[in-house]
Amino acid sequence: MKTPTIHSMLAAITLVLCGTSAALAQDYPAKPVRIVSTFPVGSGPDVALRLVADRLSQKWGQPVMVENKPGGNGFIAIDAAKRSPADGYTLLQMDNAQTSAHPYLFKKLPYDLMRDFEPITPMLRNYFFVVVPVDSPLRSTGDLLQAARAKPGSVTYGSWFVGSPGHIGGAMLEQGAGVEMMHVPYKDMGQLYAAVANKELAWAFGSGGSAGPLQRAGKVRYLAVSAPRRLAGFPGVPTISESGGPAGFDLAGSVALLAPKGTPTAVADKIQRDVAQVLRDPEVLKRYDAMFYEPYALERAEYVKELADETRRFGLVLQRLNIALD
């Protein structure tokens, strides 16, 4: 009888493991699935997640429950998911501030994204408008940057907290254009855009959802958008690059799903495929459009690359700002 070689034994073990993983995916889910969210009930990302969870529940024939654990910079929800079994029955909803900015904002971050989690897929993204008072003399990003060059540090912009995408985006604009402006953080988005409308601030980044009510009320207007191309719903609003800003300027907020590290690859891949399919549902597309969200799914390898690229871009800005939140 021929003695098995190490290579043949390893090959046999690999086949068994692959078969086991495929079988797990085929049977998944065999019980309810929990998605832990870093966002409060009723927030935009929560509403968007519940739409997807409802469709997944119908598709899988199992309840998909959303468990909101907001607060603590997202650490409460992140810790709960990190401590859960890596079996695909606990998922985590995070935004790109938590995935890509937090490593540079906290010296003692209680998680390591790639060590503790398996990236599954983004769910949505949204771009940000440069929001100015409706009667602002600024008519383009070029005007804004010219004013900042004329009086360094005098042009004010606000964001919804230090290290938020709005803050990072403002710093990216300063860095890309070689100007200096003054950042003013707010604790509440409503206060932030009211301050723009009242001319307490020269401008702020805002999404169609957050700044939209005041824009539709004629209190603020959109100077430009931080997207690589004009948005379908706002064809008259130029991109930042088109209106005199840095070439290729691109700033997006995004929300994604992750799973505890060690979740079987075949199960994680199935979740990704099924979420991507749900995000093509006409009713989901309609509801997302009403919230100014763009359904956004990537294959897992593509998402890992995007995370690396975005973390590097955010890091270049935040290291220059030298901000620490702990």
Steps between C-alpha positions, in 0.01 A plus 500: 500500500634844406573721802319836475729800458471819706379683187227247430386509864486880496307491174250256650457718810447806280232320301322400820513854637378648171217248493408583858505875428283456190254288697482770768420761237236277341322456833546864610308642671344224709396737780438874557773747404585805712645822361652727765491866396710790624211735407189601697151386407344725238826637363559484124745207514262313735205544265715392205621193689149394602391510135780258413439285810132465408585387146766258628249353744260433213777352287648281773182391673650599835456815713773761450494719807662842540641574845589867548787576738588865431737717699858480617636579151349172384715302743200346682361338185844411367597323822172307509559374146868427559413273795238305304558158342655515153224295338321754280209547740629832633584783263605859567401827334772767501568821310822604333595737782513196731681278249746747349535809722492354851843333472649851478267671748545266797833401649337206680243370256316201654494311169719430201278491193683237297605293800157490665260505204429359157392778260184388319379785278409867495124560499469862400688819446418866469694798377510839667404842375686820581215675681498881523241761609246558224620860447871428545725700263689178428392359163757222453761294682755727333341801673513318833867414462585851383338643814700255712827601330426869547451467877653174632303354790207739467264287289304271731358157428311270734452128546294272723801398714879502504622224270168471316499462121400867482806597702732268308357628171561862599858417592542312170378809315745721694785261433417451131470874434777617734275726707418541868147522638346480849312185602207539742359170635134465599328230703180495298445501122192719534703767679778468245289576193298764685834671568576494127155641417548777761848585362675399820705274274620562146434142396478135600493164329151349512313211344170524315337343804656718771511839326211433263216638715661846520599487132142423397379777734722749317725567801822353358626400156742248359820647359655174379500127568789281619443232236705398196205598278177699533216325679195398299259680734703823498627553143544874558743451790859467372763278657760662723761442230279659231437811709860594571600249769781243503499254210349161578353607836281217630339470844229248584337367811427128499346231717603136488446154645774301670514171693718371785841373389494132412153498346512223234599641163215332313246641747649851477496477119135389503401795720682736262326357194157508662541858625611606151188338356274673754657835413378454141137464616294782337323586826831522687642719222196728524523531879875559494459768235247678721761508778773620256689174543668309219478121537860386495624142509847362430644152487695429815849532348402832343367625832822408681697700241264796536542493879878507464489788251255706705684441827821619337330816363337582834827430679693752291254771604457403866871456568556855378220626726652309795162435666456256788155430645619296798 
